[in-house]
Amino acid sequence: AGDGSGPVPGDGTDPPAPERVLFPPTFSVSEIKNKQRRHFMFLRWKQQQRKEKLALKKKRRKEREALGDKAPPKAIPKTIENQRVYDETTVDPNDEEVAFDEATDEFAPYFNRQTVPKILITTSDRPRGRTVRFCEQLATVIPNSHVYYRRGLALKRIIPQCIARDFTDLIVINEDRKIPNGLVLSHLPDGPTAHFRMSSVRLRKEIKRKGKEPTEHVPEVILNNFTTRLGHSIGRMFAALFPHDPQFVGRQVATFHNQRDYIFFRFHRYIFKSEKKVGIQELGPRFTLKLRSLQKGTFDSKFGEYEWIHKRREMDTSRRKFHL
């Protein structure tokens, strides 16, 4: 500026001040050393992201309103579920082979209404209070179920006693540090046996806006997203726990929802507000299951033959690969 090659300050030829950019394209919050400053800038960055997203959403909505019927169809957002890797074991409802397997598997007598489910619910050795309450509440959800608190008795000795007393299924709730963390479901007398990891257990008193205690009516059962051959087997195991003919007058429904191989259990009651509006009221308990293995026959930890085992390092290489 002093050699006459540039504008002189104050002569009216100053270049316009550059527009202030809050966050440059190369901005990285992690480069800020001060922890409080880094947290503050991160919150401001998130706020700016929300504003830009909202402005873009409003702009697109106005464009669609202006185009009217000529507006292009809405783009389907990409999610992990709709980007799922195709599984060759996906079940086709019209497949004759699948229909034959269903007619001859271990659960066929239940679906043919030849047997009535009778469930024994037991625990690990010397269960604590939370596990005991969970078993008692689970027994109010599953009709014709009985709770037995075992003390030092091995499962291999329990299973023959269950078969002798005409029990069709055995449920074992395991715990760690006073918290239920595992579930073993064994179909009697010939299996199979499924091992699940249990998490996010919520008892009735821990659920907000819960309804009154469930009645003794047989609930409906809803199975969602069990699409593969493995998922089909697990879904039939859950269905075989409940009597085949629900009592709709009770307005109760038990839901097993599979999402990304996590099975979410919920127990609700329908509330008919009017002829057109229906609400639901959660009764509890609720929990989440993750399948660890499926074993042929009844429980046998040493010599059992496994149909499927979850191997994390081999099977969890892709987030879009699911097995149920």
N, C-alpha and C positions, 0 to 999 in steps of 0.2 A: 504494500500500500504506500510506503514511503518513496518508492522509485517511480511512482506515476503509472505503474502497470495495473493497478487495481483501483477499485472505488475508494474514495476517501470518506471516512466516517463523517456523517452529518451533512453530506452534500446532496442528499436525496437520491443517491444511486446505490444505497445499501441493498444487498440481495435480501429477499424475503427470509424471515426466520424459519428454519425448518420446522415442520410440524412435529410436535412432541409424540414420541412413540412410547407407550407405557412399558411394553415388553418387546424387545427386538426379537427377530426370528431365531437368533442363536442364544436366546436367554435360557439359562439353566439355574433353577433354584438351588440345586445341590452345590453350586460354586460359592454360594454365600456362606461365609465362615461363621458368622454370629447366629446362634441357634434361634434367638427370639426374632431377629430380623428375617431369618430364613422362613420361619413359620408365618410371620406377617406377610411376606411377599408371596408365599404359597397360597394363602387365603385370598389375596388380591388377584392372583393369577387365576384361581378357580372361579372367582366372581366374574372376571372378564370373560372366561370361557363360557359361563352360563349366559351372560348377556349376549354374546355373539351367537350362541346356539338359539336363543329365544328370538333374536332379530331375524335370523335366517328362517326360522319356522314361520314367523309372521309374514315374511316376504313370500315364501312359497304358498302360504294359504291365500294371500291376496291374488297371486298369479292364478291359482286354481279357480278362485271365484270369478276372476275376469274372463277366463277361458270357458267357464261353464261346462257344458257337456263335452266340449272338445279337449278338456284337460286330460293329460295322460294318466294312466293308472298309477296309484301310489306304489312307490318302490317298497319291496319287502325287506325289512331290516335283516342283516346277517346276524345270526345267533349261533351259538355252539350246537344247539339242537338241530336247526335246519341245515347246518353244514356238516352233519354227522357223516362219518365214513360208512359206506354201505357194508352191511354184514351179510355174508352169504347164507347165514342160518336164519334170516328173517322169515317168520312164519306167514304163509299164505292161508287165509281162512278156508279157501276152497281146495287145498291140497289133500289128495286122497291118502297120501302116506301119513300126514299129520292126523287126519281123522282116524286112521287105523290105529296109530299109536295111542291116541286118546281113548279109544274103545278098549284097549288091552292093558293100559298102564295100571299102576297101583291105586290110582284115584278113581278108576272107572266105577267101582261099586258105589262110591259116594254120589257121583253125577248121575248114576242110574237109579238113585234113591233106594239102593239095597241095604245101605248101612247108614246109621245116624251118628254124627260126630259125638265123641265123648273125649274130653281133653283133660289131661293131667298137667297142672302147672306146678313146677317145683323150682328150687333155687340152688345156689351153691351152698357149701357147708356153712352153717351158722350165719344166716343172712342178717344184715343190719336193718334198722327201721325203715329206711327209704325203699330198699328192695322189697321188703315185706308189704309195704303199702302199695307199691307198684303192682305186685302180683295180685293183691286183693282187688285193685281197680281193674286190672286186665281180666280178672274172672267175671266181673260184671259186664264186660264188653262181649266176651265170647260165651254164648249160651252152653249149658251143660258142661261147664268146666269146673274142676275141683283143684284146690290149692293144697299142696303137701310140702311141709318144711322138712327137708331131709337133713340129717345130722350124721355125717360120716358114712352114709350108704352110697356105694358106687353105682354109677348109672347102669353098668352091666347087670347089676342085681335088681335095679328098679324096673328095667324094661321087661323081663319075664313076668314080673308081678303085674305090670300094666296090661300085658297081653292076656294074662289069666283073668283079669277083671274087665275085659272087653273095652279097654281104652283104645281109641283110634289114633291119637296123637299125643306126643309128649313135648312139652315146652320147658326148657331149662333157662332160667335167668341168672347169669353170672354177674358178679360185681367186683369192683376194685376200689379200694379206699372208700367204702360205704356208698359208692355210686354204681348203679347198673350200667354195665359196659358190654355185655354180650348176650346173645340169644341163640339157643340150639333148638331147632325144630325137627323132630323125628316122627315120621309117619309110621304107624304100626299096622300090621306086624312085620312087614317086609321092607320098610324104608320108602323113599330115601331120607337122608338126614342132611339138613342145611345148617351151616354155621354162619352167624351174622355178627358183625360188630355193631353195637348199639351206642347211640349218642343222642344228645339233645332231649333227654327224658324230662317231661314236665308232668307233674301230678295235677290233679284237679284243682287243688287249692292254689296252684301257681299259675293258672290260666286266667287271664283277665276276661271279664264279661262272660263267664261260663254259665251254662244252664243248670237246671236242677239235675238231681241224680238220674241216671238212665233207668228206664223201666226194664221189665223182664221180657219184652217183646223181642223176637228174632229180628236183627237188623238186616238191611240190604247190604250188599258187598259190591264195591266198585273197584275194579282193577284197571289202572291207567298205564299205558306205554310199556307193557310187557310184550315185546314184539318178536324177540328171537326165540329159538328153541329152548335155550336156557331160561330166558325170562318167562316163557310159557310154562315151563315146569314149576318155577318158583310161584307164579301166579296161581296155578292149580293147587299148590300146597297151601297157600293162604286161603283160597276159596274152600278147601276141604275142612277148614276149622269151624265153619259156620253151617248151620242147617240149610238145606237147599231151598226151602220155601220160606222166604221172609214174611214177616207180619207187617204189612204196610201201614196198618192202623197205628203202630208205634212211632212212625215217622223218624226212625233212627237209621243211620247209614254209617258203615265203616269203610273207609277209603284207604287203599294202598296205591300211592302215586309214585311211579318210578320216574326219576329225572336225573339224567347223567349217572345212572347206576346207583343212585341213592334212593331208598324206598322210604317215603314219608307216610306215616300213619296218622290219620285224623278220625275222630269219632264225633259226628254231628247229629243234630235233630232239626228236622224241617219245621218252620213256623209259617203257617199260611196267614199272611196279613190281609189279603183280600183274594178275589177270584183271579187276579192277574199278578199279584206280587207275592213272592215267596222269599223268606229269609232263612238263614241257617244259624244255629246256635251250637257252639262247640261244647262238648260234654267232657272230653278228656278220658284217659290220659293221651299224651302225644309222644311220639319218639321217632327216630330215624334209624334205618338199618342199612348196612353195607355188607353185601354177600362176600364171605371169605372162602367158602368151599361148599361143594355139593357132593355128598358121599352116598354110594350105593348101599342099600341095606340099612340096618339100624346102627346106632352109635358104636363105633369101634376105633379107638384112637391108634391102636397098634397095627392091626391087620386089615383095616378097612380099605376098600377100593374106591378111589375118588373119581367122579365123573368130571369135575371141574375144580380147579384151585386158582385163586387170585394170586398172581405173581407180579408184584408191583414193578420191578425193574424191567420185566419183559412186556407186560401188558399196558402199562401206563406211559408209553412212549409218545402217544398222541392224545391231546385233549379232546379230539373229536371222535375218538374210538370208544364205543360203549358195547357192553356185553349182554345187557338185559333188554 
